[in-house]
Amino acid sequence: MGFFIRRLSFYLIALLFAVTLNFILPRAMPGDPVTMMFANAAVQVTPERIAAMKQLLGFVDGPIYEQYFVYLQGILSWDLGISIQTFPQTVNDVMAGAVGWSVFLAGTAVILAFCIGSTLGIFAAWKRGSKYDAFISPGMMVVQAVPPVVVAMLVLYTFAIGLRWFPSTYAYTAGTMPDWSSWEFIKDVLYHAVLPLFCATIIQIGGFLINMRNNMINLLNEDYITMAKGKGLSENRVVFKYAARNAMLPSVTALSMALGMAIGGQLIIEMIFNYPGLGTVLLNAINARDYQVLQGQLLIMTLFMLLFNFMADILIVALDPRLRKGGK
């Protein structure tokens, strides 16, 4: 319980710091979003109308600390304000329409990368020094080192524009009415998700592979592995039941942390494929100086990251009895 309270306190302080930074950064950007909104409309407006629009959108004229406390009140009540770009739509509605697509893409990509990378890492450790290990381990690390924007552009140009095997944009065919009860619509969504999902997965496999490989190599020298081999157990049983099972603990915590960072890490992929997730929302909000949406977007990404990191801390203690005994 003491460990739980200490970690929870740490993450609450981190959340307050992130919320404060979230408040400051959009206001440090040049340009007044309300004035820009009227300028884009090419109409003459009076100062009174601008002031009324600022009040409607939640922009407080006053000292910065007053604006900060109003912002905190809005967060506590989960009232993130009204979007400037899609007025009169609320930020909650804008985020609700995008977060599901990002969670689907990020969650699926991380789980696929974890399964593929861990499996490849197990065999790379068991056959370390072989041609397979010499090829797969550095090869996947090279892929991971390539910037996501480069990977996404290459995949887009090759498979969507060049070969025309897959669609190049959005999450489903234009003009289609979303209907999750229809198998045809679900197939269309999966078909459109192939390329962005491939990009989001391939760039994460290397990390899981190296993590599992290193864990396995450390365990393969343990006495109980030597004893299992000496008892004549099959290779598959030694690898998967004895070595991989214990090497999975650090990988599970890495999976939890990767889930938290995935939402922010795939934004550029969503922008390139015009996927209707948080990445596209963020790009549009930056271009429109939409403070409210920017703050809501960064807040959601921060909450995801802190939540999954907190879960990773709790999970590693729950899975490893030695840490529970050490904390007593």
LINSUL-V114070 format. One record per residue. RES is the residue in three letters. OMEGA is omega in degrees with one decimal (999 if undefined). Layout:
res:RES omega:OMEGA
res:RES omega:OMEGA
This chain:
res:MET omega:177.9
res:GLY omega:177.5
res:PHE omega:-179.6
res:PHE omega:-178.1
res:ILE omega:179.0
res:ARG omega:-179.3
res:ARG omega:178.3
res:LEU omega:178.1
res:SER omega:179.1
res:PHE omega:-176.8
res:TYR omega:175.4
res:LEU omega:176.0
res:ILE omega:177.8
res:ALA omega:178.5
res:LEU omega:179.1
res:LEU omega:177.7
res:PHE omega:179.7
res:ALA omega:178.3
res:VAL omega:178.5
res:THR omega:177.5
res:LEU omega:177.7
res:ASN omega:178.0
res:PHE omega:-173.4
res:ILE omega:-171.0
res:LEU omega:-179.7
res:PRO omega:-179.2
res:ARG omega:175.6
res:ALA omega:178.9
res:MET omega:178.8
res:PRO omega:175.9
res:GLY omega:176.8
res:ASP omega:-174.1
res:PRO omega:-179.1
res:VAL omega:177.8
res:THR omega:178.4
res:MET omega:179.7
res:MET omega:178.5
res:PHE omega:178.8
res:ALA omega:178.0
res:ASN omega:178.9
res:ALA omega:177.0
res:ALA omega:177.5
res:VAL omega:176.7
res:GLN omega:-179.5
res:VAL omega:179.1
res:THR omega:176.2
res:PRO omega:179.1
res:GLU omega:-179.8
res:ARG omega:177.3
res:ILE omega:178.9
res:ALA omega:179.0
res:ALA omega:178.9
res:MET omega:177.1
res:LYS omega:179.6
res:GLN omega:179.5
res:LEU omega:-177.4
res:LEU omega:176.1
res:GLY omega:177.2
res:PHE omega:-174.9
res:VAL omega:173.1
res:ASP omega:-177.8
res:GLY omega:179.4
res:PRO omega:-175.1
res:ILE omega:-178.9
res:TYR omega:176.2
res:GLU omega:177.0
res:GLN omega:-179.0
res:TYR omega:-179.3
res:PHE omega:174.8
res:VAL omega:178.2
res:TYR omega:178.8
res:LEU omega:177.9
res:GLN omega:178.6
res:GLY omega:179.3
res:ILE omega:-178.2
res:LEU omega:177.3
res:SER omega:-177.2
res:TRP omega:173.4
res:ASP omega:-173.5
res:LEU omega:175.6
res:GLY omega:-177.0
res:ILE omega:179.1
res:SER omega:177.0
res:ILE omega:-175.3
res:GLN omega:-177.0
res:THR omega:179.4
res:PHE omega:8.8
res:PRO omega:180.0
res:GLN omega:-179.6
res:THR omega:177.5
res:VAL omega:177.7
res:ASN omega:179.4
res:ASP omega:179.0
res:VAL omega:180.0
res:MET omega:-178.8
res:ALA omega:-179.8
res:GLY omega:-175.5
res:ALA omega:-171.9
res:VAL omega:179.3
res:GLY omega:178.8
res:TRP omega:-179.9
res:SER omega:179.2
res:VAL omega:177.8
res:PHE omega:-177.2
res:LEU omega:-177.0
res:ALA omega:-178.4
res:GLY omega:179.3
res:THR omega:-178.6
res:ALA omega:-178.9
res:VAL omega:-179.1
res:ILE omega:177.0
res:LEU omega:180.0
res:ALA omega:179.0
res:PHE omega:-179.0
res:CYS omega:-178.4
res:ILE omega:-177.5
res:GLY omega:179.8
res:SER omega:179.1
res:THR omega:178.0
res:LEU omega:179.8
res:GLY omega:178.1
res:ILE omega:-179.2
res:PHE omega:178.1
res:ALA omega:178.2
res:ALA omega:-178.8
res:TRP omega:-179.2
res:LYS omega:-177.3
res:ARG omega:-176.8
res:GLY omega:180.0
res:SER omega:177.8
res:LYS omega:178.2
res:TYR omega:179.7
res:ASP omega:-179.0
res:ALA omega:-179.1
res:PHE omega:-169.6
res:ILE omega:-175.5
res:SER omega:177.6
res:PRO omega:-179.6
res:GLY omega:179.9
res:MET omega:176.1
res:MET omega:175.3
res:VAL omega:178.5
res:VAL omega:-179.8
res:GLN omega:-179.0
res:ALA omega:178.9
res:VAL omega:-179.9
res:PRO omega:-179.7
res:PRO omega:-179.4
res:VAL omega:179.2
res:VAL omega:178.6
res:VAL omega:-177.9
res:ALA omega:-179.7
res:MET omega:178.5
res:LEU omega:179.7
res:VAL omega:179.3
res:LEU omega:-177.3
res:TYR omega:-174.7
res:THR omega:-169.5
res:PHE omega:-179.5
res:ALA omega:-177.3
res:ILE omega:-177.5
res:GLY omega:-177.4
res:LEU omega:180.0
res:ARG omega:178.1
res:TRP omega:-175.7
res:PHE omega:176.8
res:PRO omega:-173.6
res:SER omega:-172.4
res:THR omega:172.8
res:TYR omega:-173.4
res:ALA omega:176.6
res:TYR omega:-174.8
res:THR omega:179.8
res:ALA omega:180.0
res:GLY omega:179.4
res:THR omega:175.8
res:MET omega:179.8
res:PRO omega:179.3
res:ASP omega:-175.1
res:TRP omega:174.7
res:SER omega:-179.0
res:SER omega:178.1
res:TRP omega:178.6
res:GLU omega:178.6
res:PHE omega:179.4
res:ILE omega:177.2
res:LYS omega:178.1
res:ASP omega:178.5
res:VAL omega:179.9
res:LEU omega:178.8
res:TYR omega:179.0
res:HIS omega:-176.8
res:ALA omega:-173.5
res:VAL omega:-175.1
res:LEU omega:177.7
res:PRO omega:178.5
res:LEU omega:177.4
res:PHE omega:-179.8
res:CYS omega:-178.3
res:ALA omega:-179.4
res:THR omega:-172.0
res:ILE omega:-177.3
res:ILE omega:-178.9
res:GLN omega:-175.5
res:ILE omega:-176.1
res:GLY omega:-179.5
res:GLY omega:178.5
res:PHE omega:179.7
res:LEU omega:-177.5
res:ILE omega:179.4
res:ASN omega:179.5
res:MET omega:180.0
res:ARG omega:-179.0
res:ASN omega:178.4
res:ASN omega:-179.0
res:MET omega:-179.0
res:ILE omega:178.2
res:ASN omega:-176.6
res:LEU omega:-176.9
res:LEU omega:178.2
res:ASN omega:-179.4
res:GLU omega:-176.2
res:ASP omega:-176.8
res:TYR omega:174.7
res:ILE omega:177.6
res:THR omega:179.0
res:MET omega:178.9
res:ALA omega:177.0
res:LYS omega:-178.4
res:GLY omega:178.6
res:LYS omega:176.9
res:GLY omega:178.3
res:LEU omega:-178.6
res:SER omega:-178.6
res:GLU omega:-179.5
res:ASN omega:-178.7
res:ARG omega:178.8
res:VAL omega:-176.1
res:VAL omega:-169.9
res:PHE omega:-175.4
res:LYS omega:-175.6
res:TYR omega:-174.1
res:ALA omega:-174.2
res:ALA omega:-178.3
res:ARG omega:179.3
res:ASN omega:178.7
res:ALA omega:-176.2
res:MET omega:-174.7
res:LEU omega:177.9
res:PRO omega:-179.7
res:SER omega:178.4
res:VAL omega:177.1
res:THR omega:176.2
res:ALA omega:176.7
res:LEU omega:180.0
res:SER omega:179.2
res:MET omega:179.6
res:ALA omega:177.4
res:LEU omega:178.9
res:GLY omega:-177.6
res:MET omega:-174.1
res:ALA omega:-177.9
res:ILE omega:179.4
res:GLY omega:-175.4
res:GLY omega:-175.8
res:GLN omega:-175.3
res:LEU omega:-177.2
res:ILE omega:178.0
res:ILE omega:177.8
res:GLU omega:179.3
res:MET omega:-176.6
res:ILE omega:-178.9
res:PHE omega:-178.9
res:ASN omega:179.6
res:TYR omega:-171.3
res:PRO omega:179.1
res:GLY omega:-176.4
res:LEU omega:178.5
res:GLY omega:178.5
res:THR omega:177.2
res:VAL omega:180.0
res:LEU omega:179.6
res:LEU omega:179.3
res:ASN omega:-179.5
res:ALA omega:178.1
res:ILE omega:-179.7
res:ASN omega:-177.5
res:ALA omega:-175.3
res:ARG omega:-177.9
res:ASP omega:-175.8
res:TYR omega:-173.5
res:GLN omega:179.3
res:VAL omega:177.6
res:LEU omega:-179.6
res:GLN omega:177.9
res:GLY omega:179.0
res:GLN omega:-178.8
res:LEU omega:178.0
res:LEU omega:-179.8
res:ILE omega:178.7
res:MET omega:178.3
res:THR omega:179.7
res:LEU omega:178.1
res:PHE omega:-176.4
res:MET omega:-179.4
res:LEU omega:-179.2
res:LEU omega:-177.5
res:PHE omega:174.1
res:ASN omega:176.1
res:PHE omega:177.1
res:MET omega:178.5
res:ALA omega:178.1
res:ASP omega:-179.5
res:ILE omega:-176.2
res:LEU omega:-177.1
res:ILE omega:176.0
res:VAL omega:-179.5
res:ALA omega:-176.1
res:LEU omega:-176.4
res:ASP omega:-178.9
res:PRO omega:-178.8
res:ARG omega:178.7
res:LEU omega:178.6
res:ARG omega:179.7
res:LYS omega:-179.3
res:GLY omega:-178.3
res:GLY omega:-178.2
res:LYS omega:999
